[in-house]
């Protein structure tokens, strides 16, 4: 029986959400009077990049 490569589809969403929350919190801590839109945007970009790297890693290492 082969492994389903999409069995952890939710992990990419969690990774993106954690990156958004982390970068937003970092920006909000450094600059408390900002709304945090730059942090959200950078978190989305970072999360999408890490999700792509994770997906490529899973594709390369699945049998």
mmJSON file of the N, C-alpha and C atoms, coordinates in Angstrom:
{"data_MODEL":{"atom_site":{
"group_PDB":["ATOM","ATOM","ATOM","ATOM","ATOM","ATOM","ATOM","ATOM","ATOM","ATOM","ATOM","ATOM","ATOM","ATOM","ATOM","ATOM","ATOM","ATOM","ATOM","ATOM","ATOM","ATOM","ATOM","ATOM","ATOM","ATOM","ATOM","ATOM","ATOM","ATOM","ATOM","ATOM","ATOM","ATOM","ATOM","ATOM","ATOM","ATOM","ATOM","ATOM","ATOM","ATOM","ATOM","ATOM","ATOM","ATOM","ATOM","ATOM","ATOM","ATOM","ATOM","ATOM","ATOM","ATOM","ATOM","ATOM","ATOM","ATOM","ATOM","ATOM","ATOM","ATOM","ATOM","ATOM","ATOM","ATOM","ATOM","ATOM","ATOM","ATOM","ATOM","ATOM","ATOM","ATOM","ATOM","ATOM","ATOM","ATOM","ATOM","ATOM","ATOM","ATOM","ATOM","ATOM","ATOM","ATOM","ATOM","ATOM","ATOM","ATOM","ATOM","ATOM","ATOM","ATOM","ATOM","ATOM","ATOM","ATOM","ATOM","ATOM","ATOM","ATOM","ATOM","ATOM","ATOM","ATOM","ATOM","ATOM","ATOM","ATOM","ATOM","ATOM","ATOM","ATOM","ATOM","ATOM","ATOM","ATOM","ATOM","ATOM","ATOM","ATOM","ATOM","ATOM","ATOM","ATOM","ATOM","ATOM","ATOM","ATOM","ATOM","ATOM","ATOM","ATOM","ATOM","ATOM","ATOM","ATOM","ATOM","ATOM","ATOM","ATOM","ATOM","ATOM","ATOM","ATOM","ATOM","ATOM","ATOM","ATOM","ATOM","ATOM","ATOM","ATOM","ATOM","ATOM","ATOM","ATOM","ATOM","ATOM","ATOM","ATOM","ATOM","ATOM","ATOM","ATOM","ATOM","ATOM","ATOM","ATOM","ATOM","ATOM","ATOM","ATOM","ATOM","ATOM","ATOM","ATOM","ATOM","ATOM","ATOM","ATOM","ATOM","ATOM","ATOM","ATOM","ATOM","ATOM","ATOM"],
"id":[1,2,3,4,5,6,7,8,9,10,11,12,13,14,15,16,17,18,19,20,21,22,23,24,25,26,27,28,29,30,31,32,33,34,35,36,37,38,39,40,41,42,43,44,45,46,47,48,49,50,51,52,53,54,55,56,57,58,59,60,61,62,63,64,65,66,67,68,69,70,71,72,73,74,75,76,77,78,79,80,81,82,83,84,85,86,87,88,89,90,91,92,93,94,95,96,97,98,99,100,101,102,103,104,105,106,107,108,109,110,111,112,113,114,115,116,117,118,119,120,121,122,123,124,125,126,127,128,129,130,131,132,133,134,135,136,137,138,139,140,141,142,143,144,145,146,147,148,149,150,151,152,153,154,155,156,157,158,159,160,161,162,163,164,165,166,167,168,169,170,171,172,173,174,175,176,177,178,179,180,181,182,183,184,185,186,187,188,189],
"type_symbol":["N","C","C","N","C","C","N","C","C","N","C","C","N","C","C","N","C","C","N","C","C","N","C","C","N","C","C","N","C","C","N","C","C","N","C","C","N","C","C","N","C","C","N","C","C","N","C","C","N","C","C","N","C","C","N","C","C","N","C","C","N","C","C","N","C","C","N","C","C","N","C","C","N","C","C","N","C","C","N","C","C","N","C","C","N","C","C","N","C","C","N","C","C","N","C","C","N","C","C","N","C","C","N","C","C","N","C","C","N","C","C","N","C","C","N","C","C","N","C","C","N","C","C","N","C","C","N","C","C","N","C","C","N","C","C","N","C","C","N","C","C","N","C","C","N","C","C","N","C","C","N","C","C","N","C","C","N","C","C","N","C","C","N","C","C","N","C","C","N","C","C","N","C","C","N","C","C","N","C","C","N","C","C","N","C","C","N","C","C"],
"label_atom_id":["N","CA","C","N","CA","C","N","CA","C","N","CA","C","N","CA","C","N","CA","C","N","CA","C","N","CA","C","N","CA","C","N","CA","C","N","CA","C","N","CA","C","N","CA","C","N","CA","C","N","CA","C","N","CA","C","N","CA","C","N","CA","C","N","CA","C","N","CA","C","N","CA","C","N","CA","C","N","CA","C","N","CA","C","N","CA","C","N","CA","C","N","CA","C","N","CA","C","N","CA","C","N","CA","C","N","CA","C","N","CA","C","N","CA","C","N","CA","C","N","CA","C","N","CA","C","N","CA","C","N","CA","C","N","CA","C","N","CA","C","N","CA","C","N","CA","C","N","CA","C","N","CA","C","N","CA","C","N","CA","C","N","CA","C","N","CA","C","N","CA","C","N","CA","C","N","CA","C","N","CA","C","N","CA","C","N","CA","C","N","CA","C","N","CA","C","N","CA","C","N","CA","C","N","CA","C","N","CA","C","N","CA","C","N","CA","C","N","CA","C"],
"label_alt_id":[null,null,null,null,null,null,null,null,null,null,null,null,null,null,null,null,null,null,null,null,null,null,null,null,null,null,null,null,null,null,null,null,null,null,null,null,null,null,null,null,null,null,null,null,null,null,null,null,null,null,null,null,null,null,null,null,null,null,null,null,null,null,null,null,null,null,null,null,null,null,null,null,null,null,null,null,null,null,null,null,null,null,null,null,null,null,null,null,null,null,null,null,null,null,null,null,null,null,null,null,null,null,null,null,null,null,null,null,null,null,null,null,null,null,null,null,null,null,null,null,null,null,null,null,null,null,null,null,null,null,null,null,null,null,null,null,null,null,null,null,null,null,null,null,null,null,null,null,null,null,null,null,null,null,null,null,null,null,null,null,null,null,null,null,null,null,null,null,null,null,null,null,null,null,null,null,null,null,null,null,null,null,null,null,null,null,null,null,null],
"label_comp_id":["UNK","UNK","UNK","UNK","UNK","UNK","UNK","UNK","UNK","UNK","UNK","UNK","UNK","UNK","UNK","UNK","UNK","UNK","UNK","UNK","UNK","UNK","UNK","UNK","UNK","UNK","UNK","UNK","UNK","UNK","UNK","UNK","UNK","UNK","UNK","UNK","UNK","UNK","UNK","UNK","UNK","UNK","UNK","UNK","UNK","UNK","UNK","UNK","UNK","UNK","UNK","UNK","UNK","UNK","UNK","UNK","UNK","UNK","UNK","UNK","UNK","UNK","UNK","UNK","UNK","UNK","UNK","UNK","UNK","UNK","UNK","UNK","UNK","UNK","UNK","UNK","UNK","UNK","UNK","UNK","UNK","UNK","UNK","UNK","UNK","UNK","UNK","UNK","UNK","UNK","UNK","UNK","UNK","UNK","UNK","UNK","UNK","UNK","UNK","UNK","UNK","UNK","UNK","UNK","UNK","UNK","UNK","UNK","UNK","UNK","UNK","UNK","UNK","UNK","UNK","UNK","UNK","UNK","UNK","UNK","UNK","UNK","UNK","UNK","UNK","UNK","UNK","UNK","UNK","UNK","UNK","UNK","UNK","UNK","UNK","UNK","UNK","UNK","UNK","UNK","UNK","UNK","UNK","UNK","UNK","UNK","UNK","UNK","UNK","UNK","UNK","UNK","UNK","UNK","UNK","UNK","UNK","UNK","UNK","UNK","UNK","UNK","UNK","UNK","UNK","UNK","UNK","UNK","UNK","UNK","UNK","UNK","UNK","UNK","UNK","UNK","UNK","UNK","UNK","UNK","UNK","UNK","UNK","UNK","UNK","UNK","UNK","UNK","UNK"],
"label_asym_id":["A","A","A","A","A","A","A","A","A","A","A","A","A","A","A","A","A","A","A","A","A","A","A","A","A","A","A","A","A","A","A","A","A","A","A","A","A","A","A","A","A","A","A","A","A","A","A","A","A","A","A","A","A","A","A","A","A","A","A","A","A","A","A","A","A","A","A","A","A","A","A","A","A","A","A","A","A","A","A","A","A","A","A","A","A","A","A","A","A","A","A","A","A","A","A","A","A","A","A","A","A","A","A","A","A","A","A","A","A","A","A","A","A","A","A","A","A","A","A","A","A","A","A","A","A","A","A","A","A","A","A","A","A","A","A","A","A","A","A","A","A","A","A","A","A","A","A","A","A","A","A","A","A","A","A","A","A","A","A","A","A","A","A","A","A","A","A","A","A","A","A","A","A","A","A","A","A","A","A","A","A","A","A","A","A","A","A","A","A"],
"label_entity_id":["1","1","1","1","1","1","1","1","1","1","1","1","1","1","1","1","1","1","1","1","1","1","1","1","1","1","1","1","1","1","1","1","1","1","1","1","1","1","1","1","1","1","1","1","1","1","1","1","1","1","1","1","1","1","1","1","1","1","1","1","1","1","1","1","1","1","1","1","1","1","1","1","1","1","1","1","1","1","1","1","1","1","1","1","1","1","1","1","1","1","1","1","1","1","1","1","1","1","1","1","1","1","1","1","1","1","1","1","1","1","1","1","1","1","1","1","1","1","1","1","1","1","1","1","1","1","1","1","1","1","1","1","1","1","1","1","1","1","1","1","1","1","1","1","1","1","1","1","1","1","1","1","1","1","1","1","1","1","1","1","1","1","1","1","1","1","1","1","1","1","1","1","1","1","1","1","1","1","1","1","1","1","1","1","1","1","1","1","1"],
"label_seq_id":[1,1,1,2,2,2,3,3,3,4,4,4,5,5,5,6,6,6,7,7,7,8,8,8,9,9,9,10,10,10,11,11,11,12,12,12,13,13,13,14,14,14,15,15,15,16,16,16,17,17,17,18,18,18,19,19,19,20,20,20,21,21,21,22,22,22,23,23,23,24,24,24,25,25,25,26,26,26,27,27,27,28,28,28,29,29,29,30,30,30,31,31,31,32,32,32,33,33,33,34,34,34,35,35,35,36,36,36,37,37,37,38,38,38,39,39,39,40,40,40,41,41,41,42,42,42,43,43,43,44,44,44,45,45,45,46,46,46,47,47,47,48,48,48,49,49,49,50,50,50,51,51,51,52,52,52,53,53,53,54,54,54,55,55,55,56,56,56,57,57,57,58,58,58,59,59,59,60,60,60,61,61,61,62,62,62,63,63,63],
"pdbx_PDB_ins_code":[null,null,null,null,null,null,null,null,null,null,null,null,null,null,null,null,null,null,null,null,null,null,null,null,null,null,null,null,null,null,null,null,null,null,null,null,null,null,null,null,null,null,null,null,null,null,null,null,null,null,null,null,null,null,null,null,null,null,null,null,null,null,null,null,null,null,null,null,null,null,null,null,null,null,null,null,null,null,null,null,null,null,null,null,null,null,null,null,null,null,null,null,null,null,null,null,null,null,null,null,null,null,null,null,null,null,null,null,null,null,null,null,null,null,null,null,null,null,null,null,null,null,null,null,null,null,null,null,null,null,null,null,null,null,null,null,null,null,null,null,null,null,null,null,null,null,null,null,null,null,null,null,null,null,null,null,null,null,null,null,null,null,null,null,null,null,null,null,null,null,null,null,null,null,null,null,null,null,null,null,null,null,null,null,null,null,null,null,null],
"Cartn_x":[0.847,0.0,0.892,0.672,1.513,1.024,1.963,1.614,1.005,0.017,-0.629,0.2,0.741,1.559,0.74,-0.578,-1.436,-2.024,-1.503,-2.101,-1.844,-0.838,-0.551,-0.843,-1.928,-2.256,-2.484,-2.976,-3.287,-2.018,-0.909,0.334,0.86,0.63,1.044,0.255,-1.038,-1.85,-1.414,-1.089,-0.609,0.723,1.605,2.903,2.739,1.857,1.612,0.993,0.04,-0.605,0.4,1.28,2.295,3.287,3.663,4.573,3.913,2.651,1.933,1.825,1.414,1.264,2.608,3.64,4.955,5.557,5.5,6.071,5.229,3.893,3.047,3.372,3.517,3.828,5.195,6.16,7.494,7.424,6.697,6.571,5.796,4.737,3.92,4.695,5.619,6.452,7.463,8.075,9.065,8.423,7.3,6.612,5.156,4.865,3.507,2.431,2.81,1.793,1.443,2.138,1.803,0.638,-0.052,-1.178,-0.711,0.458,1.006,0.785,0.345,0.098,1.371,2.469,3.736,4.138,3.931,4.23,3.362,2.094,1.188,1.631,1.97,2.4,3.692,4.657,5.928,5.739,4.835,4.528,3.913,3.03,2.446,3.512,4.403,5.475,6.398,6.812,7.687,6.99,5.742,4.995,4.8,4.505,4.349,5.668,6.768,8.081,8.388,8.17,8.451,7.515,6.268,5.339,5.775,6.308,6.812,8.035,8.932,10.117,9.684,8.725,8.218,7.6,6.813,6.18,7.221,8.256,9.333,10.081,10.292,10.956,10.137,8.827,7.959,7.97,7.942,7.959,9.264,10.375,11.676,11.868,11.278,11.526,10.395,9.399,8.334,8.663,8.345,8.658,7.502],
"Cartn_y":[-1.181,0.0,1.245,2.151,3.339,4.418,5.265,6.378,7.515,8.147,9.28,10.532,11.2,12.396,13.585,13.527,14.636,14.39,13.432,13.124,14.213,15.042,16.152,17.494,17.6,18.83,19.972,19.67,20.678,21.256,20.538,21.006,22.267,22.382,23.591,24.809,24.616,25.719,26.137,25.162,25.466,26.198,25.775,26.429,27.886,28.141,29.517,30.347,29.783,30.518,30.844,29.902,30.166,31.234,31.222,32.255,33.631,33.7,34.981,35.487,34.626,35.049,35.426,34.668,34.95,36.253,36.484,37.725,38.923,38.756,39.853,40.188,39.172,39.401,40.066,39.635,40.236,41.714,42.037,43.434,44.227,43.642,44.35,44.59,43.701,43.883,45.001,45.035,46.076,47.443,47.484,48.734,48.632,48.893,48.657,49.567,50.667,51.58,51.273,50.321,49.927,48.948,48.891,47.958,46.531,46.348,45.014,44.442,45.247,44.736,44.276,44.947,44.515,43.156,42.947,41.658,40.541,40.835,39.838,39.486,40.504,40.269,39.467,39.854,39.127,37.714,37.535,36.211,35.31,35.867,35.093,34.668,35.587,35.268,34.203,34.39,33.414,32.065,32.063,30.819,30.094,30.835,30.21,29.608,30.317,29.789,28.507,28.511,27.323,26.166,26.466,25.418,24.799,25.62,25.107,24.228,24.661,23.85,22.536,22.589,21.376,20.422,20.966,20.131,19.481,20.232,19.659,18.574,18.79,17.788,16.494,16.623,15.453,14.746,15.501,14.889,14.139,14.688,14.043,12.803,12.774,11.686,10.674,10.772,9.78,8.652,7.454,6.286,5.892],
"Cartn_z":[0.0,0.0,0.0,-0.929,-1.035,-0.087,0.293,1.185,0.375,0.954,0.308,0.593,-0.444,-0.199,0.309,0.173,0.612,1.99,2.742,4.038,5.071,4.847,5.76,5.094,4.351,3.649,4.635,5.824,6.823,7.449,7.369,7.975,7.287,5.977,5.257,5.738,5.997,6.5,7.9,8.73,10.078,10.01,9.123,8.961,8.531,7.59,7.135,8.256,8.98,10.079,11.183,11.509,12.538,12.094,10.833,10.33,10.364,9.955,9.985,11.414,12.331,13.72,14.336,14.038,14.609,14.12,12.816,12.267,12.683,12.722,13.193,14.643,15.489,16.9,17.055,16.266,16.302,15.931,14.849,14.448,15.494,16.036,17.019,18.316,18.655,19.838,19.627,18.439,18.158,17.951,17.258,16.928,17.377,18.65,19.167,18.575,17.966,17.426,15.969,15.346,13.977,13.978,12.851,12.74,12.495,11.93,11.724,10.342,9.398,8.045,7.364,7.623,7.039,7.596,8.871,9.482,8.928,8.703,8.123,6.707,5.931,4.553,4.509,5.33,5.356,5.904,6.842,7.358,6.3,5.482,4.389,3.382,3.046,2.092,2.674,3.922,4.565,4.717,5.12,5.272,3.952,2.89,1.575,1.095,1.354,0.983,1.749,3.056,3.857,3.5,3.167,2.746,1.421,0.519,-0.749,-0.534,0.334,0.649,1.298,2.202,2.846,1.82,0.893,-0.12,-1.031,-1.413,-2.222,-1.452,-0.172,0.669,0.733,0.903,0.947,-0.412,-1.505,-2.833,-3.095,-2.638,-2.862,-2.006,-0.829,0.102,0.215,-0.634,-0.596,-1.555,-1.15,-1.992,-2.858],
"occupancy":[1.0,1.0,1.0,1.0,1.0,1.0,1.0,1.0,1.0,1.0,1.0,1.0,1.0,1.0,1.0,1.0,1.0,1.0,1.0,1.0,1.0,1.0,1.0,1.0,1.0,1.0,1.0,1.0,1.0,1.0,1.0,1.0,1.0,1.0,1.0,1.0,1.0,1.0,1.0,1.0,1.0,1.0,1.0,1.0,1.0,1.0,1.0,1.0,1.0,1.0,1.0,1.0,1.0,1.0,1.0,1.0,1.0,1.0,1.0,1.0,1.0,1.0,1.0,1.0,1.0,1.0,1.0,1.0,1.0,1.0,1.0,1.0,1.0,1.0,1.0,1.0,1.0,1.0,1.0,1.0,1.0,1.0,1.0,1.0,1.0,1.0,1.0,1.0,1.0,1.0,1.0,1.0,1.0,1.0,1.0,1.0,1.0,1.0,1.0,1.0,1.0,1.0,1.0,1.0,1.0,1.0,1.0,1.0,1.0,1.0,1.0,1.0,1.0,1.0,1.0,1.0,1.0,1.0,1.0,1.0,1.0,1.0,1.0,1.0,1.0,1.0,1.0,1.0,1.0,1.0,1.0,1.0,1.0,1.0,1.0,1.0,1.0,1.0,1.0,1.0,1.0,1.0,1.0,1.0,1.0,1.0,1.0,1.0,1.0,1.0,1.0,1.0,1.0,1.0,1.0,1.0,1.0,1.0,1.0,1.0,1.0,1.0,1.0,1.0,1.0,1.0,1.0,1.0,1.0,1.0,1.0,1.0,1.0,1.0,1.0,1.0,1.0,1.0,1.0,1.0,1.0,1.0,1.0,1.0,1.0,1.0,1.0,1.0,1.0],
"B_iso_or_equiv":[0.0,0.0,0.0,0.0,0.0,0.0,0.0,0.0,0.0,0.0,0.0,0.0,0.0,0.0,0.0,0.0,0.0,0.0,0.0,0.0,0.0,0.0,0.0,0.0,0.0,0.0,0.0,0.0,0.0,0.0,0.0,0.0,0.0,0.0,0.0,0.0,0.0,0.0,0.0,0.0,0.0,0.0,0.0,0.0,0.0,0.0,0.0,0.0,0.0,0.0,0.0,0.0,0.0,0.0,0.0,0.0,0.0,0.0,0.0,0.0,0.0,0.0,0.0,0.0,0.0,0.0,0.0,0.0,0.0,0.0,0.0,0.0,0.0,0.0,0.0,0.0,0.0,0.0,0.0,0.0,0.0,0.0,0.0,0.0,0.0,0.0,0.0,0.0,0.0,0.0,0.0,0.0,0.0,0.0,0.0,0.0,0.0,0.0,0.0,0.0,0.0,0.0,0.0,0.0,0.0,0.0,0.0,0.0,0.0,0.0,0.0,0.0,0.0,0.0,0.0,0.0,0.0,0.0,0.0,0.0,0.0,0.0,0.0,0.0,0.0,0.0,0.0,0.0,0.0,0.0,0.0,0.0,0.0,0.0,0.0,0.0,0.0,0.0,0.0,0.0,0.0,0.0,0.0,0.0,0.0,0.0,0.0,0.0,0.0,0.0,0.0,0.0,0.0,0.0,0.0,0.0,0.0,0.0,0.0,0.0,0.0,0.0,0.0,0.0,0.0,0.0,0.0,0.0,0.0,0.0,0.0,0.0,0.0,0.0,0.0,0.0,0.0,0.0,0.0,0.0,0.0,0.0,0.0,0.0,0.0,0.0,0.0,0.0,0.0],
"pdbx_formal_charge":[null,null,null,null,null,null,null,null,null,null,null,null,null,null,null,null,null,null,null,null,null,null,null,null,null,null,null,null,null,null,null,null,null,null,null,null,null,null,null,null,null,null,null,null,null,null,null,null,null,null,null,null,null,null,null,null,null,null,null,null,null,null,null,null,null,null,null,null,null,null,null,null,null,null,null,null,null,null,null,null,null,null,null,null,null,null,null,null,null,null,null,null,null,null,null,null,null,null,null,null,null,null,null,null,null,null,null,null,null,null,null,null,null,null,null,null,null,null,null,null,null,null,null,null,null,null,null,null,null,null,null,null,null,null,null,null,null,null,null,null,null,null,null,null,null,null,null,null,null,null,null,null,null,null,null,null,null,null,null,null,null,null,null,null,null,null,null,null,null,null,null,null,null,null,null,null,null,null,null,null,null,null,null,null,null,null,null,null,null],
"auth_seq_id":[1,1,1,2,2,2,3,3,3,4,4,4,5,5,5,6,6,6,7,7,7,8,8,8,9,9,9,10,10,10,11,11,11,12,12,12,13,13,13,14,14,14,15,15,15,16,16,16,17,17,17,18,18,18,19,19,19,20,20,20,21,21,21,22,22,22,23,23,23,24,24,24,25,25,25,26,26,26,27,27,27,28,28,28,29,29,29,30,30,30,31,31,31,32,32,32,33,33,33,34,34,34,35,35,35,36,36,36,37,37,37,38,38,38,39,39,39,40,40,40,41,41,41,42,42,42,43,43,43,44,44,44,45,45,45,46,46,46,47,47,47,48,48,48,49,49,49,50,50,50,51,51,51,52,52,52,53,53,53,54,54,54,55,55,55,56,56,56,57,57,57,58,58,58,59,59,59,60,60,60,61,61,61,62,62,62,63,63,63],
"auth_comp_id":["UNK","UNK","UNK","UNK","UNK","UNK","UNK","UNK","UNK","UNK","UNK","UNK","UNK","UNK","UNK","UNK","UNK","UNK","UNK","UNK","UNK","UNK","UNK","UNK","UNK","UNK","UNK","UNK","UNK","UNK","UNK","UNK","UNK","UNK","UNK","UNK","UNK","UNK","UNK","UNK","UNK","UNK","UNK","UNK","UNK","UNK","UNK","UNK","UNK","UNK","UNK","UNK","UNK","UNK","UNK","UNK","UNK","UNK","UNK","UNK","UNK","UNK","UNK","UNK","UNK","UNK","UNK","UNK","UNK","UNK","UNK","UNK","UNK","UNK","UNK","UNK","UNK","UNK","UNK","UNK","UNK","UNK","UNK","UNK","UNK","UNK","UNK","UNK","UNK","UNK","UNK","UNK","UNK","UNK","UNK","UNK","UNK","UNK","UNK","UNK","UNK","UNK","UNK","UNK","UNK","UNK","UNK","UNK","UNK","UNK","UNK","UNK","UNK","UNK","UNK","UNK","UNK","UNK","UNK","UNK","UNK","UNK","UNK","UNK","UNK","UNK","UNK","UNK","UNK","UNK","UNK","UNK","UNK","UNK","UNK","UNK","UNK","UNK","UNK","UNK","UNK","UNK","UNK","UNK","UNK","UNK","UNK","UNK","UNK","UNK","UNK","UNK","UNK","UNK","UNK","UNK","UNK","UNK","UNK","UNK","UNK","UNK","UNK","UNK","UNK","UNK","UNK","UNK","UNK","UNK","UNK","UNK","UNK","UNK","UNK","UNK","UNK","UNK","UNK","UNK","UNK","UNK","UNK","UNK","UNK","UNK","UNK","UNK","UNK"],
"auth_asym_id":["A","A","A","A","A","A","A","A","A","A","A","A","A","A","A","A","A","A","A","A","A","A","A","A","A","A","A","A","A","A","A","A","A","A","A","A","A","A","A","A","A","A","A","A","A","A","A","A","A","A","A","A","A","A","A","A","A","A","A","A","A","A","A","A","A","A","A","A","A","A","A","A","A","A","A","A","A","A","A","A","A","A","A","A","A","A","A","A","A","A","A","A","A","A","A","A","A","A","A","A","A","A","A","A","A","A","A","A","A","A","A","A","A","A","A","A","A","A","A","A","A","A","A","A","A","A","A","A","A","A","A","A","A","A","A","A","A","A","A","A","A","A","A","A","A","A","A","A","A","A","A","A","A","A","A","A","A","A","A","A","A","A","A","A","A","A","A","A","A","A","A","A","A","A","A","A","A","A","A","A","A","A","A","A","A","A","A","A","A"],
"auth_atom_id":["N","CA","C","N","CA","C","N","CA","C","N","CA","C","N","CA","C","N","CA","C","N","CA","C","N","CA","C","N","CA","C","N","CA","C","N","CA","C","N","CA","C","N","CA","C","N","CA","C","N","CA","C","N","CA","C","N","CA","C","N","CA","C","N","CA","C","N","CA","C","N","CA","C","N","CA","C","N","CA","C","N","CA","C","N","CA","C","N","CA","C","N","CA","C","N","CA","C","N","CA","C","N","CA","C","N","CA","C","N","CA","C","N","CA","C","N","CA","C","N","CA","C","N","CA","C","N","CA","C","N","CA","C","N","CA","C","N","CA","C","N","CA","C","N","CA","C","N","CA","C","N","CA","C","N","CA","C","N","CA","C","N","CA","C","N","CA","C","N","CA","C","N","CA","C","N","CA","C","N","CA","C","N","CA","C","N","CA","C","N","CA","C","N","CA","C","N","CA","C","N","CA","C","N","CA","C","N","CA","C","N","CA","C","N","CA","C","N","CA","C"],
"pdbx_PDB_model_num":[1,1,1,1,1,1,1,1,1,1,1,1,1,1,1,1,1,1,1,1,1,1,1,1,1,1,1,1,1,1,1,1,1,1,1,1,1,1,1,1,1,1,1,1,1,1,1,1,1,1,1,1,1,1,1,1,1,1,1,1,1,1,1,1,1,1,1,1,1,1,1,1,1,1,1,1,1,1,1,1,1,1,1,1,1,1,1,1,1,1,1,1,1,1,1,1,1,1,1,1,1,1,1,1,1,1,1,1,1,1,1,1,1,1,1,1,1,1,1,1,1,1,1,1,1,1,1,1,1,1,1,1,1,1,1,1,1,1,1,1,1,1,1,1,1,1,1,1,1,1,1,1,1,1,1,1,1,1,1,1,1,1,1,1,1,1,1,1,1,1,1,1,1,1,1,1,1,1,1,1,1,1,1,1,1,1,1,1,1]
}}}
